[in-house]
Amino acid sequence: MSIFGRKNTVESAATATAEVNPELAALTGEYSIDAAHSTLGFTARHAMVTNIKGKFLDFSGSLTLDGSDPAKSTASIDVKMDSIDTGSADRDGHLKSADFFKTDEHPVMTFRSTKAEALGGDDYRLTGDLTILGTTKPLTIDLEFNGSAKDPFGNERVGFEGKAEILRSEWGLTWNAALETGGVLVSDKIKLNFDISAIRNA
């Protein structure tokens, strides 16, 4: 879900091409997200006083990385909504119900990138279409490249961290309950966080 190339500030595209880091350019290729070593998480404000964190346990994704021209990089992710985990079975059941994700009707959440940008250094920005409950809206993710390595099993890996914020109401997630002291039970703003490890395809 990232764009792993480094672009320095230059006066011309030709100079930019000449100054591409060869090590990063070598990362160009097709990758699959390793869900066992990755996290797709979120944070919501509860009762106006505390943060509740959760994650999705079952997801898959593919990346096309272009280290020489990050704008050509793409990402695709599919998340099974029944795999939501907030540490409370009752709360997870409510989130799967018709009040929230309606997982019987909409079992998968998807993200498809539409634009990738290098911001300088190890910072990147990925824009794409996030689909929840059959509603598709744009999502922008700020990313930081964490590096690359070959693991003991011979897999070539890349890693990155990302964050974003959404208003859940824009995707039709409007359930709430008023508090006697004012405010609502669940925040509209949801913070998203990603910690991704991806393996280069053979």
Backbone torsions as a table, in degrees:
resi	resn	phi	psi	omega
1	MET	NA	30.2	-175.0
2	SER	-139.1	-176.8	-176.5
3	ILE	-135.4	93.6	-167.7
4	PHE	-95.8	79.8	171.4
5	GLY	-147.5	160.1	-179.1
6	ARG	-116.1	124.8	178.8
7	LYS	-119.6	118.2	178.6
8	ASN	-84.1	161.5	176.2
9	THR	-73.2	121.3	-174.5
10	VAL	-138.6	168.9	-177.2
11	GLU	-89.5	-16.3	-177.7
12	SER	-150.6	158.2	178.2
13	ALA	-63.3	-33.6	-179.5
14	ALA	-64.4	-42.9	177.9
15	THR	-64.4	-39.6	179.6
16	ALA	-59.7	-42.4	-179.8
17	THR	-63.6	-40.0	-177.7
18	ALA	-68.3	-28.3	-174.8
19	GLU	-96.7	6.5	177.5
20	VAL	-61.9	131.9	178.8
21	ASN	-62.4	118.4	-177.6
22	PRO	-58.4	-35.3	-179.8
23	GLU	-63.7	-42.8	179.5
24	LEU	-72.6	-36.9	178.1
25	ALA	-61.3	-30.7	-179.5
26	ALA	-69.1	-12.9	179.6
27	LEU	-80.3	-5.6	179.8
28	THR	-55.3	130.2	178.8
29	GLY	160.3	-172.1	179.7
30	GLU	-100.4	136.2	-177.1
31	TYR	-132.3	155.7	172.6
32	SER	-120.0	135.4	179.3
33	ILE	-68.8	132.6	177.1
34	ASP	-92.3	95.4	-174.1
35	ALA	-62.8	-28.8	-178.5
36	ALA	-67.9	-20.2	-179.6
37	HIS	-123.2	26.7	-179.7
38	SER	-133.1	159.8	179.0
39	THR	-134.3	130.5	169.2
40	LEU	-113.2	104.9	-172.8
41	GLY	-121.5	170.5	178.7
42	PHE	-152.7	158.5	177.3
43	THR	-134.5	133.0	177.7
44	ALA	-127.5	145.9	176.2
45	ARG	-80.7	132.0	-177.9
46	HIS	-117.5	126.9	177.3
47	ALA	57.2	23.3	176.2
48	MET	69.8	4.5	-172.3
49	VAL	-127.2	-15.5	-176.1
50	THR	-147.1	163.2	178.3
51	ASN	-105.9	131.0	175.1
52	ILE	-106.7	128.0	-179.1
53	LYS	-107.6	147.0	178.2
54	GLY	-148.3	176.2	179.1
55	LYS	-156.1	167.8	174.5
56	PHE	-109.3	131.5	-173.4
57	LEU	-93.5	-19.6	-174.6
58	ASP	-124.3	108.3	179.5
59	PHE	-155.2	162.5	177.3
60	SER	-144.2	156.8	-179.3
61	GLY	-166.6	160.8	178.3
62	SER	-133.3	148.9	-180.0
63	LEU	-128.0	141.3	166.4
64	THR	-115.2	111.4	-175.7
65	LEU	-106.1	134.3	175.9
66	ASP	-124.1	99.1	-177.6
67	GLY	-69.8	-23.5	179.3
68	SER	-84.4	-30.2	179.6
69	ASP	-140.9	85.3	-174.7
70	PRO	-54.4	-28.4	-178.4
71	ALA	-62.4	-18.6	179.6
72	LYS	-89.1	-1.1	-178.8
73	SER	-78.2	150.6	-179.4
74	THR	-140.0	163.1	178.0
75	ALA	-147.0	148.3	178.6
76	SER	-143.5	129.1	-178.7
77	ILE	-136.6	138.9	174.7
78	ASP	-123.4	129.2	-176.4
79	VAL	-121.3	127.5	176.7
80	LYS	-83.1	116.0	-171.4
81	MET	-69.1	-24.3	177.1
82	ASP	-67.1	-11.5	-177.7
83	SER	-90.4	10.4	-179.7
84	ILE	-62.0	139.7	-176.3
85	ASP	-143.3	112.9	177.3
86	THR	-114.6	7.5	-179.5
87	GLY	86.6	4.6	178.7
88	SER	-137.9	117.1	-178.9
89	ALA	-61.3	-39.7	179.7
90	ASP	-64.7	-44.6	180.0
91	ARG	-66.1	-41.0	178.5
92	ASP	-61.3	-41.0	178.7
93	GLY	-62.5	-39.3	178.0
94	HIS	-66.2	-40.4	179.9
95	LEU	-65.8	-29.3	178.7
96	LYS	-79.9	-14.3	-172.6
97	SER	-79.0	-178.7	-179.4
98	ALA	-65.2	-17.7	177.5
99	ASP	-68.5	-28.2	-175.9
100	PHE	-126.1	-97.0	-167.7
101	PHE	-84.9	-13.3	179.0
102	LYS	46.9	56.8	-172.1
103	THR	-64.4	-22.2	175.6
104	ASP	-65.7	-36.0	-178.8
105	GLU	-92.0	-32.3	-175.7
106	HIS	-131.2	78.1	-172.5
107	PRO	-73.4	-15.5	-173.0
108	VAL	-129.7	136.6	169.2
109	MET	-104.6	138.0	-176.2
110	THR	-128.4	153.0	170.9
111	PHE	-133.1	131.5	177.3
112	ARG	-130.6	118.7	-177.1
113	SER	-70.3	150.0	177.3
114	THR	-125.9	-16.4	-177.1
115	LYS	-157.3	140.5	177.1
116	ALA	-130.8	140.0	-177.3
117	GLU	-137.4	141.4	170.7
118	ALA	-94.7	127.1	-176.9
119	LEU	-101.8	-7.5	-177.8
120	GLY	116.0	144.4	-177.5
121	GLY	61.7	-131.1	179.1
122	ASP	-101.9	17.0	-176.6
123	ASP	-101.1	136.4	-177.1
124	TYR	-140.3	166.7	177.1
125	ARG	-137.4	131.9	-179.5
126	LEU	-120.8	126.9	177.5
127	THR	-115.3	142.0	180.0
128	GLY	-165.3	-171.2	-178.5
129	ASP	-104.5	120.2	176.3
130	LEU	-103.7	125.0	-178.7
131	THR	-114.3	120.3	176.1
132	ILE	-133.8	135.3	-179.9
133	LEU	55.2	31.0	179.5
134	GLY	78.3	1.7	178.6
135	THR	-102.9	130.7	-178.7
136	THR	-112.6	125.3	179.1
137	LYS	-135.7	155.9	178.4
138	PRO	-71.4	146.6	176.7
139	LEU	-135.4	133.0	177.2
140	THR	-113.2	128.8	-177.0
141	ILE	-118.8	126.6	172.9
142	ASP	-89.5	132.7	-172.2
143	LEU	-126.7	150.3	171.6
144	GLU	-127.5	126.7	178.7
145	PHE	-74.7	126.5	-176.7
146	ASN	-98.6	-6.3	178.0
147	GLY	118.2	-178.2	179.8
148	SER	-135.3	157.5	-178.9
149	ALA	-163.8	159.7	170.8
150	LYS	-106.2	123.0	-176.8
151	ASP	-80.9	174.3	-177.5
152	PRO	-62.4	-15.3	-179.7
153	PHE	-96.9	6.5	177.1
154	GLY	87.5	6.1	178.9
155	ASN	-79.9	133.5	173.7
156	GLU	-87.6	121.4	-174.4
157	ARG	-117.8	150.0	166.9
158	VAL	-126.8	151.9	-179.1
159	GLY	-137.9	151.7	177.4
160	PHE	-158.7	158.7	174.4
161	GLU	-116.6	146.3	179.7
162	GLY	-142.4	158.8	176.9
163	LYS	-148.0	153.0	179.0
164	ALA	-159.7	166.5	175.1
165	GLU	-132.8	142.4	176.4
166	ILE	-134.3	161.2	166.9
167	LEU	-102.0	112.0	-173.2
168	ARG	-60.9	-27.5	-179.8
169	SER	-62.0	-25.5	179.7
170	GLU	-68.3	-17.8	176.7
171	TRP	-106.2	16.8	177.1
172	GLY	82.5	10.2	178.4
173	LEU	-91.7	83.2	-169.5
174	THR	-110.0	-4.1	-177.9
175	TRP	-57.9	139.7	175.8
176	ASN	-162.1	174.7	176.5
177	ALA	-143.2	135.2	-179.0
178	ALA	-76.5	145.8	177.3
179	LEU	-98.2	144.0	179.5
180	GLU	-59.8	-31.0	-178.4
181	THR	-88.2	4.7	-177.5
182	GLY	101.2	153.2	-177.9
183	GLY	86.5	-169.3	-176.2
184	VAL	-131.1	165.4	-175.4
185	LEU	-70.5	-40.9	-175.4
186	VAL	-123.9	130.8	-179.4
187	SER	-67.2	149.9	173.6
188	ASP	-76.1	-37.7	179.6
189	LYS	-75.3	129.7	176.8
190	ILE	-121.7	129.9	176.8
191	LYS	-93.6	130.2	179.0
192	LEU	-106.7	141.5	176.5
193	ASN	-139.1	143.0	-175.3
194	PHE	-131.8	135.9	173.0
195	ASP	-133.9	104.4	-165.2
196	ILE	-119.0	134.4	169.0
197	SER	-118.3	128.9	-178.3
198	ALA	-126.8	142.4	-176.8
199	ILE	-105.6	133.2	178.7
200	ARG	-69.3	132.6	-179.7
201	ASN	-70.1	145.2	180.0
202	ALA	-66.1	NA	NA
